Amino acid sequence: MKEKASPACTVDSSSSPPIKTSLDKQSTSQQFCRPAFTQKFRESTSGKVWWIIFTLLMVATVSVRFYKLRYPEQVCWDETHFGRHANQYLQRTFFFDVHPPLGKMLVALFGYLDGYDGSFWFEVGKKYGDASYMGMRIGCAIMGALVVPLCFLTIWEMTASLPASTFTALCLIFDNSLVVLNRFILLDPMMLFFISATFFSMAHFNKQKRSFSFLWWFWLSSTGMFMAGSFSVKFVGLFLVFLVGMRAIYDLWIILGDMSHPVTYTVKHFLARALCLIALPVALYVVIFYVHLRILHLGGEEDEFYSSAFQVSLKGNMFHNSTGPREVAYGAVIRVKNNVLEGQYLHSHRQLYPVGARQQQITTVYIRDPNNRWFIKRHNQSSPLWNATDPIDLVRNGDLIRIEHRTTGRNLHVHRGPAPISNKMYQVTGYGVRGEGNDDDFWRLEIEGAAEGEVLEIVRHSFRLVSPNNKCVLTSTTKNLPEWGFGSAEVACNPKIHDDRAYWHIDDNRYPRLPNVSYTIYELSFLERFIESHKNMFMGNAGFRPKISDFQSRPWMWPINFRGQFFSVEGVVIYLLGNPIIWWGHCLCFLFYFLLWIVNAVIEKRAVNISDKQLNLQRRTLNTCKWLFIGFLCHYIPFWPMARILYFHHYFPALLFSNMISGMMLNYILETFSEKISPKFYTYFVSGLLLAFFYSFYLFTPITYGYPNRPSQYNDSQMYGMKWISSWEF
C-alpha cells in the first residue's frame, strides 16, 4: 500500500518493519523529506527511520551521562561507602553492609579492570588526586546509560510504536536527576539496569507465540536472571518480584481458562515459571552470596557486627585459631556479649550512677576491655574462688547464678527503680562488697533451645538472664547514656520477658582446670553464615532512623519533585533534582491515564460506537499502561508505611515506570488527534516537546554537573531565579 504523496515529495511507504529487515534503500534526499520522515516516524514503517532515531537517542544518552564524568574530582555523597566497600573487596577484608553484595562486587570489578588497587581512603569531599577512580564511575555510568535503550526497546516490544518508545527515551535522557544518579559510584545505576532488563525480558517473553520453544525459555530465564540481579544489588529489587509474580499468575489464569488444552498443560507452564522465576533467581542469589563470602575471608574492623561463631572463619580475627574451654564452670572468668546487631560487651567500672540507686554503673561497650570480665558463681556462693581438689562444677541450663565484676567485686544487681533512660525498665547496677549482696543479685540462666540441665557452652549457646525476684530479663537497650556514662549503652532489666535484645553469649572463657579446644569447632557452615548475614542486614535496614538534623524525605514529596538531595556541597554544588518539566509532565500523564481508563470503561459499558482504529489504540495503550502502572505501584507504595529513614533516590525504580507511562500517554494524545493535525503540526509539536525537555535540562545543568557556583539568591549565580518552588535548597 502506498502513502499519500506530500506536496514536497513522493515516498514509497512499503518499506519493511524496523530491525527485522534490510534498511530502506531510498535516496538521502527522499528519506529526509520532512513530511515523509514524520509519517514514517508516526507509523513506524521504516527500518531506516527506526535506526536513525535509535542511534540519535543513544548518542544523546552517552553525551549527557559521560560529559565531564571526571568532575567533580572529589568524593561525593555515598561514594564514600561504596568506594570503601570496593577497597575491602580488593583487599579481601570482611565488612558489614545493609545491601546485598552484587552491586558492590561490580563496583570493585570496575575498579580492578581500571587498575585500581583499593588503597584510596574514601571520605566525603576528599580529592581523588592520583587514585584510579574513573573506572568505577565509568562502569556505573555505562549501566545507568543502558537503562535508556532497555526502556525504549521495552515499549517498542509492547506496542511497536516508535513515537511512544522515543518519548519514553527522551524523558529518561533529559532527566537531570537520572543523569546525576548515573554519574557517581553508587548502587542505583546497577539496580535500575537490572529492573529495566527484567521488564524488557518479561515484555519479550509475553510476545512469544510458541510455548516451550528456545526463545520462550530464553526470555523466561532472562527474566529470572535479571530479577535475581536486581535484588542482589538492593533489597528494593524484591518489589520487582511482586510485579513478575502478578504477571505470571495472570498468564497462568488465562492458560487455565483455555479449554483447548488439558490441565496438565497449565501444570507444565506453572513448573516452567517456578523453575525460571523462583528456583533460578534464588539459586543465583545464593551463588552470589557464596562468592561474596569466599572473597571476604580476612577479618576487619566490622567483624563485631557478627556473632563470635561467624568471626571464627575470618583470618586475622581474634577468634580465628583461638583456643579455650568449651564448657563453662563455676569460678570461670567470662566475657559476655549481647546478640543484637553490632552487639556490645557487658561492662562495668567504678563510676556510680548520678540518678536512681547511685550504685556502680553497668553498661555495654564495643571495645574489648579488662572491665568486660566477670566471674560466674552459684547464687549462694559469695567468693568465686575454686579449689583444685574439688570436683569441677559445670554451669547448666536453669541454674540460679550470680555474676561478679572481676575488677570491682560488685555483683550484677537489679534495683527496682526506673532505668536512667528506659523508664519502664528497672535499673541494673553493681552492688555488694567483694561478692556479698542480696537476692536481687540472683539470675536464672535460660539457654535458648536447650534441655533442662544442659551444660552451658561458649559461643554456641545463646541465653537469657532472668531475675526471679523482680521478674525481668537483663537487656541491652542500645540507647547511649549521657556524658556521665561515657557514651556507653544502657543496660536495664525489662519486665517484658520476651525481648530480642535480652539474648547473650559468652565469647571468652578462662578456667585452667578444663581442657582447651580450638574455636574452629564453632565455625559456621555457609548456610548458617548466609542466614546470620541476612538477619543482620534486615536489622540494619530496620534500624535506620533519622537524626534530628536529618530532613525526612517522604513518598508524597517524590512524584512532585518537592525537594532534591545534596550530593556535594564543598567547592561545587551537585543537587539531585528531577527535570521539572518532565516530572510535572509525569503527574499530568498520570491524571490523563486515569481519565482515559474511566472514559474507556464508560464507552464499554454504554457500547459507544467508535472507530476500530481508535478502539485498538485505546486497548493497546490501556493494556500496556496497566502493567506499567502496576510496576509503578509495586516500587512506590511499599515506602509509605516504612518507618526507616528514606531518601529521594528511593523513588527512582518507580520513576522508570512513570517515564514509560508518560511516553505511552504522549503517543496516545497525538495518535488520537492524528486525523485532525497535519504532519507539519505533528513535527512542530514533537520538536517543541524536545526543545522544552532539553531547555529545562540545560537550565539545571549547573547543579547536575557541579559547575562552580554561588547560592541561588545571588544575582551572579548561574541558578539565580531558578528556585521555582521554595522547598528546593540550592
Order of alpha helices (4+ residues) and beta strands (2+ residues): alpha-alpha-alpha-alpha-alpha-alpha-alpha-alpha-alpha-alpha-alpha-alpha-alpha-alpha-alpha-beta-beta-beta-beta-beta-beta-beta-beta-beta-beta-beta-beta-beta-beta-alpha-beta-beta-alpha-alpha-alpha-alpha-alpha
